Amino acid sequence: MPKVSASKRSKLGSYEEQFGAEVLSTDGSVLLCKVCEKEMNAENKLLVTQHLNGINNESLMENRKQSGSTTLQQLTTLVAATGKNSQFSTDLFEALVSSGIPLWKLENEKFKSFLRTYTKQQITSSVTWRTGYLKSLYEGKLAHIKEYVGEKRVWISIDESTDAVGRFVAHTIVGTLEASESKSFPPNAKNLEKTNSSTIVQAFLNSWTLLWPDGIKHERVLLFLSDGAAYMKKAGSALQVIFPKMVHATCAAHAVHQLAEEIRTIFPDVDKLVSNGKKIFLRSAARVSIFREIAPGVPLPPQPVLTRWGTWLNAAVYYADHFDFRRFCTLWTSVTLRASERLLNW
């Protein structure tokens, strides 16, 4: 989550103080109108005033006076009376988060109307859900993981990946070692400044600090699973000094991939064949059509991606199975020439 500047947090807090906590609410990053239960544009005071004085807000305020309460007031009363959020809202929120459904989907009027009609419950805005429910849900899940792990012997797995905006993220999974089926949990995902052994070690220790806040139980951590990257092996070696009973096991599939990469470097001509075979049919429907005419029943050549384990080996095996050298050259020449003829005739 991006950091919120102190000036913005202070400005939103001043709006809440000026117009009243019964009208506005903020978590330091967004400003919520409690009248219409929507996020507001808070770039300047004029926009806030215009929103509060709008026809929609005035109508809602009038309805509030007539009915004596609103959905948000009822929720606030319920929280004050019971010491916890509405059970329906909590259950719905947990179901959405657990299913991977984005909270902004609740802003869809059709979906919101459906829920209101068949549940007879009011559905608050996604901003309210994020500011009022997310933290409590996280804390509840973390408490459940802590309780289950307890004093059991455990294992941990860490994998680093890059997200859509290019950030390095370390995903951690911890599990219990039991005679029956082991249960696993994802306690956290940590953004890394860079990918190296030091950041992996820090992510490893942070995960256990979350689960054992009173002190990491070093003798309880028996297994560390990771891929076979050099920085992971280095991190494992460093951690075994702190966790003397821990065994570091690397991924067998990654080892096979590294073997395939070594094979690729030993046979550069085969690598060129695989690469050029991919280029010939990439984004060329005409060549694909000609290939199927010339070699019916033969599948198209694979299009390997180096970051997808095993795809290069699959492509090499494909060429070994389907073509001898002479037929392969004749076929490729025919495909290229006929595609060129079609282009010229067109």
JOQUIJO-V783935 format. One record per backbone hydrogen bond with DSSP energy under -1.0 kcal/mol. NH is the residue of the N-H (numbers start at 0). CO is the residue of the C=O. E is the energy in kcal/mol with one decimal. If there is no record, write none. Layout:
[[NH	CO	E] [NH	CO	E]]
This chain:
[[8	4	-2.2] [9	5	-2.3] [10	6	-2.2] [11	7	-2.6] [12	8	-2.0] [13	9	-1.9] [14	10	-1.8] [15	11	-2.0] [16	12	-2.1] [17	13	-2.4] [18	14	-2.6] [19	15	-1.3] [22	19	-1.5] [23	19	-2.4] [24	31	-2.1] [26	29	-1.1] [31	24	-3.6] [32	37	-2.7] [33	22	-3.1] [36	32	-1.6] [39	30	-2.9] [47	43	-1.3] [48	44	-2.6] [49	45	-2.6] [50	46	-2.0] [51	47	-2.2] [52	48	-2.0] [53	50	-1.1] [57	53	-2.3] [58	54	-2.4] [59	55	-2.1] [60	56	-2.5] [61	57	-2.0] [62	58	-2.2] [63	59	-1.9] [64	60	-2.0] [65	61	-2.1] [66	62	-2.8] [67	63	-2.3] [73	69	-3.0] [74	70	-2.4] [75	71	-2.6] [76	72	-2.8] [77	73	-2.5] [78	74	-2.6] [79	75	-2.4] [80	76	-2.4] [81	77	-2.9] [82	78	-2.4] [89	85	-2.6] [90	86	-2.7] [91	87	-2.8] [92	88	-2.7] [93	89	-2.4] [94	90	-2.2] [95	91	-2.3] [96	92	-2.5] [97	93	-2.7] [98	94	-1.6] [99	96	-1.0] [100	95	-2.6] [104	101	-1.5] [105	102	-2.0] [106	103	-1.8] [107	104	-1.5] [111	107	-2.8] [112	108	-2.8] [113	109	-2.2] [114	110	-2.2] [115	111	-2.3] [116	112	-2.5] [117	113	-2.2] [118	114	-1.8] [119	115	-1.5] [128	124	-1.7] [129	125	-2.4] [130	126	-2.6] [131	127	-2.6] [132	128	-2.2] [133	128	-1.3] [136	132	-2.5] [137	133	-2.4] [138	134	-2.7] [139	135	-2.2] [140	136	-2.4] [141	137	-2.7] [142	138	-2.2] [143	139	-1.9] [144	140	-2.3] [145	141	-2.6] [146	142	-2.4] [147	143	-2.3] [148	144	-2.8] [149	145	-2.6] [151	148	-2.8] [153	219	-2.8] [154	174	-2.6] [155	222	-2.2] [156	172	-2.9] [157	224	-1.6] [158	170	-2.1] [160	168	-2.4] [162	166	-2.2] [165	162	-1.8] [168	160	-3.0] [169	189	-3.1] [170	158	-2.9] [171	187	-1.8] [172	156	-2.6] [173	184	-3.0] [174	154	-2.3] [175	182	-2.0] [176	152	-3.1] [184	173	-3.3] [189	169	-2.4] [191	167	-3.3] [199	195	-1.7] [200	196	-2.3] [201	197	-2.0] [202	198	-2.2] [203	199	-2.4] [204	200	-2.4] [205	201	-2.5] [206	202	-1.7] [207	203	-1.3] [208	204	-2.0] [209	205	-1.8] [210	206	-1.4] [211	207	-2.8] [214	211	-1.9] [217	215	-1.3] [219	216	-1.8] [221	153	-2.5] [223	246	-2.8] [224	155	-2.9] [225	248	-1.6] [232	228	-2.0] [233	229	-2.2] [234	230	-2.1] [235	231	-2.6] [236	232	-2.2] [237	233	-2.0] [238	234	-2.4] [239	235	-1.8] [242	238	-2.9] [245	242	-1.7] [246	221	-2.2] [248	223	-2.6] [250	225	-1.5] [254	250	-1.5] [255	251	-2.0] [256	252	-2.1] [257	253	-2.4] [258	254	-1.9] [259	255	-2.3] [260	256	-2.3] [261	257	-1.7] [262	258	-2.2] [263	259	-2.2] [264	260	-1.6] [265	261	-1.5] [266	262	-1.6] [270	266	-1.8] [271	267	-2.1] [272	268	-2.2] [273	269	-2.6] [274	270	-2.4] [275	271	-3.0] [276	272	-2.5] [277	273	-1.6] [278	274	-1.8] [279	275	-2.2] [283	280	-1.4] [287	283	-1.7] [288	284	-2.2] [289	285	-2.3] [290	286	-2.5] [291	287	-1.9] [292	288	-1.3] [293	289	-2.5] [294	290	-2.9] [297	294	-1.7] [307	304	-2.1] [310	307	-1.7] [313	309	-1.9] [314	310	-1.8] [315	311	-2.3] [316	312	-2.4] [317	313	-1.9] [318	314	-2.0] [319	315	-1.8] [320	316	-2.0] [321	317	-2.1] [322	318	-1.6] [327	323	-2.5] [328	324	-2.5] [329	325	-2.5] [330	326	-2.8] [331	327	-2.6] [332	328	-2.4] [333	329	-2.4] [334	330	-2.6] [335	331	-2.3] [336	332	-2.8] [337	333	-2.6] [338	334	-1.8] [339	335	-1.9] [340	336	-2.5] [341	337	-2.2] [342	338	-1.8] [343	339	-2.3] [344	340	-2.7] [345	341	-1.8]]
